[in-house]
Amino acid sequence: MAKVDFWYEFASTYSYPAAMRIETLAVERGATVAWRPFLLGPLFAEQGWRDSPFNIYPVKGRYMWRDMERVCDGLGLPLRRPDPFPQNGLLAARVALALEGESRAAFSRAVYRAEFAEGRPIDDRATLAAALSAIGLDPEAALARAQEGAVKDRLRAECAIARGLGLPGAPCLVAADGEIFWGNDRLEQGLDWAIHASAGVAGRP
Amino acid sequence: MAKVDFWYEFASTYSYPAAMRIETLAVERGATVAWRPFLLGPLFAEQGWRDSPFNIYPVKGRYMWRDMERVCDGLGLPLRRPDPFPQNGLLAARVALALEGESRAAFSRAVYRAEFAEGRPIDDRATLAAALSAIGLDPEAALARAQEGAVKDRLRAECAIARGLGLPGAPCLVAADGEIFWGNDRLEQGLDWAIHASAGVAGRP
């Protein structure tokens, strides 16, 4: 079965619709998704950005917010603009990495809902505890594990891998052959590529 | 009949596949396209960029070139990386503006072919003269008209309109209601929006 890596950042706007629809798209195609949270901050800092490029470049920011309205409207997803934007996704990423498999995916979707549908601060332990409770996990245990050195190291390692892959932003799909597909509107293409790559057929269907 | 403005820049990579397929997509939908060449340079300069962001940010540049290979491969379009990149599209934009209607569209496609399929310099009068000849126009007359003050003023005015619209890059489709769709992969969505907007139906189909 084809496997695809789904790289996402909790502060990233387009990662929200991507996270909400990736599993459905994968199931339709018989592919499996590995959820890989990472941080854009260190990658952006290397490019000289100390803030979201959507804040640094207001023309791009205005376009993105209007486009996000259209994208979410088309998917029937509520959208509230986080304040402040971008949110700090460090703790959420650590909690996600402290979980595995379907728990990580369900927690991640719950965080995106809190952030972009309900406008709640995702650097707040209460927000993350509520997200954990909502999916039937013990908030205190997960939040404690998220602060362990091993989890912090793992997130740093994941960010180094993302850097090594050359991810230009989030979300990205990465197929087994290393092909990168950037953006919510490239999920279908990335999944289709991954399926053909795993079948030993190079290139696009 | 729905009309959509197609804003493009001759130096822009994704404007190449967009220019090659926009008319087919529009005809399929019964829409008409107004070809509006402009320059990204003045807009980028306002954001502090004195070069293509794909050169300033190599991670984005590497991703874009690989993505362009996939896009062009999927469309059956040849792709050669212009050297230097980006090309200077000023004279080509003036020639395009000096033409009207189908001549402008055909000339623009011929310039994109010369630039991205054949690797020819588009700031070279010989390249533009060949593109004009290929579509049955008198090269000397068109090149002379392109240097007239009225055409230069018109290009400046078009760039000012692009700035006022808040175009975040190229290519962009702009519907009659002002909605902007950025990118080669948003042409279908932009056309569909324009058709619904012109029918008095707000929003996405």
Interface residues (C-beta under 8 A of the other chain):
Chain A: L43 Q47 Y57 V59 K60 R62 Y63 R66 D67 R70 D73 G74 G166 L167 P168 G169 E179 I180 W182 D185 R186 G203 R204
Chain B: L43 Q47 Y57 V59 K60 R62 Y63 R66 D67 R70 D73 G74 G166 L167 P168 G169 E179 I180 W182 D185 R186 G203 R204
